[in-house]
């Protein structure tokens, strides 16, 4: 089995503005009629999660959570897109939690396996950035202390 799984392509590909607008109009039309179908709500939340805009992603995750609670037949898709939404918002703990629930139900799910790899890479990258920032702060702190000590010994 290769380590590069192409199945989580959703993580990097955004939905176009026009496509999202079509989904939004359908959702709002049904909302105005006081009956939003499960498919319309799912499609709109899917589109929002795939948007590059964080506020869209947040709204998409909120709608997916509603669907997850109310529609047991859609839980598999909801779990994947909840994990994906949290991944795109850099909420890696939540992304990992939803992805783990999906893998618990479907251990051979290639999308979830691929998304797990992306989550792990992002957490590792974030850890390296954190270490670099901490190292930089420590170096600056050392220089400041050394400068203060040098000044104090000159007086």
Residue pairs with C-beta under 8 A, 6 or more apart in sequence:
3 117
5 110
5 113
5 114
5 117
6 114
7 110
7 111
7 113
7 114
8 84
8 111
8 114
8 115
8 117
8 118
10 50
10 81
10 84
10 111
11 84
11 87
11 88
11 115
11 118
13 50
14 50
14 51
14 52
15 47
15 50
15 51
19 47
20 47
20 48
20 50
20 51
20 56
23 40
23 43
23 44
23 46
23 47
24 44
24 47
26 40
26 43
26 44
27 36
27 40
27 41
27 43
27 44
30 36
30 37
30 40
38 67
38 71
38 74
41 63
41 66
41 67
42 64
42 67
42 74
42 77
42 78
44 60
44 63
45 59
45 60
45 61
45 63
45 64
45 67
45 81
46 60
46 81
47 60
48 56
48 57
48 59
48 60
48 63
49 56
49 57
49 60
49 61
49 64
49 81
49 84
49 85
49 88
50 60
51 57
51 60
54 89
57 85
57 88
57 89
58 89
60 81
60 85
61 82
61 85
61 86
61 89
64 78
64 81
64 82
64 85
65 78
65 82
67 74
67 78
68 74
68 75
68 78
68 79
68 82
71 78
76 102
76 105
76 106
79 98
79 99
79 101
79 102
79 105
80 98
80 99
80 102
80 109
80 111
80 112
80 115
82 94
82 98
83 94
83 95
83 96
83 97
83 98
83 99
83 102
83 112
83 115
83 119
84 95
84 115
85 95
86 92
86 94
86 95
86 98
87 95
87 115
87 118
87 119
87 122
90 122
90 126
92 119
92 122
92 123
92 126
95 115
95 119
96 116
96 119
99 112
99 115
99 116
99 119
102 109
102 112
103 109
103 112
103 113
103 116
106 112
